[in-house]
Amino acid sequence: MLKVGFMDYANVYPIFHYIQNMENVQFLKSYPSNLNIAIRDKVIDISPSSSIEFIRNYEQYNIIPLSISSIGKVKSVLIISNYPIDELDGKKIYLTNESNTSTILARIVLERFHNIKPIYIKDRDDKDIYAEVIIGDSALKEYYLPSSKNIIDLGDEWYKSTSLPFVFGLWIMNKEIVKNPNLNNFIDTVIEISKKDKIENLKFIDKYIDFGITKEQMLQYWDTIDYNFTDDHIKGLELFYKYAYELDETYGNKLVDIKPFIYQYK
């Protein structure tokens, strides 16, 4: 039996729709940040996880050659505000507790790319919040049905400054499960599903259009999400880790070469 983390967000649901009833697989559904803890503590064996989790505990993991990425706009990882970005210096910004990678990316975008240093807070009830980092389906709704005057797409900001994909999520596994007899079949299945034509997502699109988002917008979003893990994705990930290290967000780990950690399952 494989124990697998289930991240119930639209960006990865096109995979989970097809694998959630697989034999010999048990799923744990939660937020990315909680799945990070679960795989770190070996409650689960394998999971799509925040990219930052790998660098923080890289000796424990192998990477499955699959990602949750964007090349340009991502539409579901945003900073929202009623103020322009240049007015956020020294102001309070709420950081979601759902994803570690997205909050670090927000810091990189603000501090490195825009030379802005806000005050980061975890209390969403603070009355002096000027902006929020939001992710997932709630961010997707905000992108298409905005309630804020200013929306900063963090995937787009990354690409404009680096010309590289941004890897929001990695599929990682604890190293000791390499002898699990179900592992290679699971990986084969997930990678094959990741290559499906996005038009097949119409089979379950009704799960999302209750938001008020149209079918066309959902298909556009799924076209935005990239599951590849090419050399450019690796370069983007290594650059993210470099910047995260400089922000003291990697637990002191400074990993230069990711390729030796990619699981060779064939």
C-alpha positions as CSV (number, residue, x, y, z in Angstrom):
1,M,0.0,0.0,0.0
2,L,1.2,3.5,-0.9
3,K,0.2,6.4,1.2
4,V,-0.2,9.5,-1.0
5,G,-0.9,13.1,-0.2
6,F,-4.0,14.5,-2.0
7,M,-3.9,18.3,-2.7
8,D,-7.5,19.2,-3.7
9,Y,-6.7,22.3,-5.7
10,A,-7.7,22.9,-9.3
11,N,-4.1,23.1,-10.4
12,V,-3.5,19.4,-9.7
13,Y,-7.0,17.9,-9.7
14,P,-6.8,16.8,-13.4
15,I,-4.4,14.2,-12.1
16,F,-6.2,13.3,-8.9
17,H,-9.5,12.8,-10.7
18,Y,-8.0,9.8,-12.4
19,I,-5.9,8.3,-9.6
20,Q,-8.1,8.8,-6.5
21,N,-9.5,5.3,-6.9
22,M,-6.3,3.4,-7.7
23,E,-5.8,0.1,-6.0
24,N,-3.1,-0.3,-3.3
25,V,-3.1,3.5,-2.8
26,Q,-4.4,5.3,0.3
27,F,-4.9,9.1,0.1
28,L,-4.6,11.9,2.7
29,K,-6.3,15.1,1.6
30,S,-4.9,18.4,2.9
31,Y,-3.3,21.8,2.2
32,P,0.2,21.9,0.7
33,S,1.8,23.1,4.0
34,N,0.1,20.2,5.9
35,L,1.2,17.7,3.3
36,N,4.8,19.0,3.7
37,I,4.6,18.0,7.4
38,A,2.9,14.7,6.7
39,I,5.6,13.5,4.2
40,R,8.4,14.9,6.4
41,D,7.0,12.9,9.4
42,K,6.5,9.8,7.1
43,V,2.8,9.8,7.6
44,I,2.6,9.5,3.8
45,D,5.1,8.1,1.3
46,I,4.7,10.4,-1.7
47,S,3.0,13.7,-2.4
48,P,2.7,16.8,-4.4
49,S,4.3,19.2,-2.0
50,S,5.5,22.8,-1.8
51,S,8.8,23.1,-3.6
52,I,10.4,24.6,-0.5
53,E,9.9,21.4,1.4
54,F,12.4,19.6,-0.8
55,I,15.3,21.9,-0.2
56,R,14.6,22.1,3.5
57,N,14.9,18.4,3.9
58,Y,16.4,17.2,0.7
59,E,18.5,14.3,2.1
60,Q,15.2,12.6,3.0
61,Y,13.6,12.7,-0.5
62,N,13.7,11.8,-4.1
63,I,11.9,13.9,-6.8
64,I,9.5,12.3,-9.2
65,P,10.0,14.0,-12.6
66,L,6.8,15.9,-12.5
67,S,6.0,19.4,-11.3
68,I,3.2,21.9,-10.8
69,S,4.5,24.9,-12.6
70,S,3.7,28.0,-14.6
71,I,5.6,29.7,-17.5
72,G,4.3,33.2,-17.0
73,K,0.9,33.9,-15.4
74,V,-0.3,31.2,-12.9
75,K,-3.6,32.8,-12.0
76,S,-3.9,31.0,-8.7
77,V,-1.0,32.4,-6.7
78,L,-1.6,36.2,-6.1
79,I,-1.0,39.2,-4.0
80,I,-4.3,41.1,-3.8
81,S,-4.5,44.7,-2.6
82,N,-6.5,47.9,-3.0
83,Y,-3.1,49.7,-3.2
84,P,-0.5,49.8,-6.0
85,I,2.6,47.7,-5.3
86,D,4.9,50.7,-4.8
87,E,2.7,51.7,-1.8
88,L,3.3,48.4,0.1
89,D,6.7,49.3,1.5
90,G,6.5,49.1,5.3
91,K,2.9,48.0,5.2
92,K,1.3,44.9,6.6
93,I,0.8,41.9,4.2
94,Y,-1.0,38.8,5.2
95,L,0.8,35.6,4.3
96,T,-1.4,32.5,3.8
97,N,-0.7,29.5,5.9
98,E,-1.7,27.1,3.1
99,S,1.6,27.2,1.2
100,N,5.2,27.8,2.2
101,T,6.5,28.2,-1.4
102,S,4.0,30.9,-2.4
103,T,4.8,33.0,0.6
104,I,8.5,32.8,-0.1
105,L,7.9,33.7,-3.7
106,A,5.9,36.7,-2.6
107,R,8.9,37.8,-0.5
108,I,11.2,37.4,-3.5
109,V,8.9,39.4,-5.8
110,L,8.5,42.2,-3.3
111,E,11.9,42.4,-1.8
112,R,14.2,41.4,-4.7
113,F,12.3,42.4,-7.8
114,H,10.6,45.5,-6.5
115,N,12.9,46.5,-3.6
116,I,9.9,46.6,-1.2
117,K,10.1,45.5,2.4
118,P,6.6,45.1,4.0
119,I,5.7,43.8,7.4
120,Y,4.5,40.1,7.1
121,I,1.8,38.9,9.3
122,K,-0.1,35.7,9.9
123,D,-3.2,37.2,11.5
124,R,-5.8,37.7,8.8
125,D,-8.0,39.6,11.2
126,D,-5.5,42.5,11.6
127,K,-7.4,45.7,10.6
128,D,-4.2,47.3,9.1
129,I,-3.6,44.8,6.3
130,Y,-2.8,46.4,3.0
131,A,-2.4,43.3,0.9
132,E,-2.8,39.5,1.1
133,V,-1.1,36.5,-0.5
134,I,-3.8,34.0,-1.6
135,I,-3.5,30.7,-3.4
136,G,-5.5,27.9,-4.9
137,D,-9.1,28.0,-5.9
138,S,-9.9,31.1,-3.9
139,A,-7.1,32.9,-5.8
140,L,-8.4,31.6,-9.1
141,K,-11.8,33.0,-8.3
142,E,-10.3,36.4,-7.4
143,Y,-8.3,36.4,-10.7
144,Y,-11.4,35.9,-12.8
145,L,-13.9,37.7,-10.6
146,P,-11.8,40.4,-8.9
147,S,-12.9,42.2,-5.7
148,S,-9.5,44.0,-5.3
149,K,-8.2,46.9,-7.3
150,N,-4.7,45.5,-7.8
151,I,-3.8,41.9,-8.5
152,I,-0.2,40.8,-8.7
153,D,0.3,37.4,-10.4
154,L,3.4,35.9,-8.7
155,G,4.0,33.5,-11.6
156,D,4.0,36.3,-14.0
157,E,6.3,38.4,-11.8
158,W,8.8,35.6,-11.6
159,Y,8.8,35.0,-15.3
160,K,9.2,38.6,-16.2
161,S,12.3,38.8,-14.0
162,T,13.9,35.5,-14.8
163,S,12.5,34.2,-18.1
164,L,12.2,30.8,-16.4
165,P,9.3,28.6,-15.3
166,F,8.3,28.8,-11.7
167,V,7.9,25.4,-10.0
168,F,5.3,25.8,-7.3
169,G,5.0,22.2,-6.4
170,L,7.1,19.0,-6.7
171,W,6.0,15.4,-6.4
172,I,8.4,14.0,-3.8
173,M,8.8,10.7,-2.1
174,N,10.6,9.4,1.0
175,K,13.7,7.5,-0.2
176,E,13.0,4.3,1.8
177,I,9.9,3.5,-0.3
178,V,11.9,2.7,-3.4
179,K,11.3,-1.1,-2.8
180,N,7.5,-0.7,-2.5
181,P,6.1,-3.0,-5.3
182,N,3.4,-0.4,-6.1
183,L,5.8,2.6,-6.6
184,N,6.8,2.3,-10.2
185,N,3.3,1.6,-11.4
186,F,2.0,4.6,-9.5
187,I,4.6,6.9,-11.0
188,D,4.0,5.5,-14.5
189,T,0.3,6.2,-14.1
190,V,0.6,9.7,-12.7
191,I,3.1,10.8,-15.4
192,E,0.9,9.3,-18.2
193,I,-2.1,11.1,-16.8
194,S,-0.2,14.4,-16.6
195,K,0.2,14.2,-20.4
196,K,-3.6,13.9,-21.2
197,D,-5.1,16.5,-23.5
198,K,-6.6,19.2,-21.3
199,I,-9.9,19.0,-23.2
200,E,-10.5,15.8,-21.3
201,N,-10.9,17.9,-18.2
202,L,-14.4,18.8,-19.4
203,K,-15.4,15.4,-17.8
204,F,-15.2,17.0,-14.4
205,I,-15.3,20.7,-15.0
206,D,-18.6,21.1,-13.2
207,K,-16.7,20.7,-10.0
208,Y,-15.4,24.2,-10.5
209,I,-17.8,26.3,-12.5
210,D,-20.0,26.7,-9.4
211,F,-17.5,29.5,-8.6
212,G,-19.1,31.6,-11.3
213,I,-16.0,30.9,-13.5
214,T,-16.9,29.9,-17.1
215,K,-15.9,26.6,-18.7
216,E,-13.7,28.5,-21.1
217,Q,-11.9,30.2,-18.2
218,M,-11.3,26.9,-16.4
219,L,-9.9,25.3,-19.6
220,Q,-7.6,28.4,-20.0
221,Y,-6.4,27.9,-16.5
222,W,-5.6,24.3,-17.0
223,D,-3.7,25.2,-20.1
224,T,-1.7,27.6,-17.9
225,I,-0.6,24.9,-15.5
226,D,2.4,23.0,-16.6
227,Y,3.3,19.5,-15.3
228,N,6.7,19.2,-17.0
229,F,10.1,19.0,-15.3
230,T,12.5,20.0,-18.0
231,D,16.0,21.5,-17.7
232,D,14.5,25.0,-17.7
233,H,12.2,23.9,-14.8
234,I,15.2,22.7,-12.9
235,K,17.1,25.9,-13.6
236,G,14.1,27.9,-12.3
237,L,13.8,25.8,-9.2
238,E,17.6,26.1,-8.5
239,L,17.3,29.9,-8.8
240,F,14.3,29.9,-6.5
241,Y,16.3,28.0,-3.9
242,K,19.2,30.4,-4.3
243,Y,17.0,33.4,-3.6
244,A,15.2,31.5,-0.8
245,Y,18.6,30.7,0.8
246,E,19.5,34.4,0.7
247,L,16.2,35.1,2.6
248,D,17.1,32.5,5.2
249,E,14.2,30.3,4.2
250,T,15.9,27.0,3.4
251,Y,16.9,26.0,7.0
252,G,20.5,26.8,6.0
253,N,20.6,24.3,3.1
254,K,22.3,25.5,-0.1
255,L,21.7,22.8,-2.8
256,V,23.2,23.6,-6.2
257,D,22.5,20.5,-8.2
258,I,19.0,18.9,-8.1
259,K,19.5,16.3,-10.8
260,P,21.0,13.6,-8.6
261,F,17.8,13.6,-6.5
262,I,15.5,12.8,-9.4
263,Y,14.2,9.3,-9.1
264,Q,15.2,7.0,-12.0
265,Y,12.3,4.7,-12.1
266,K,12.9,3.2,-15.5
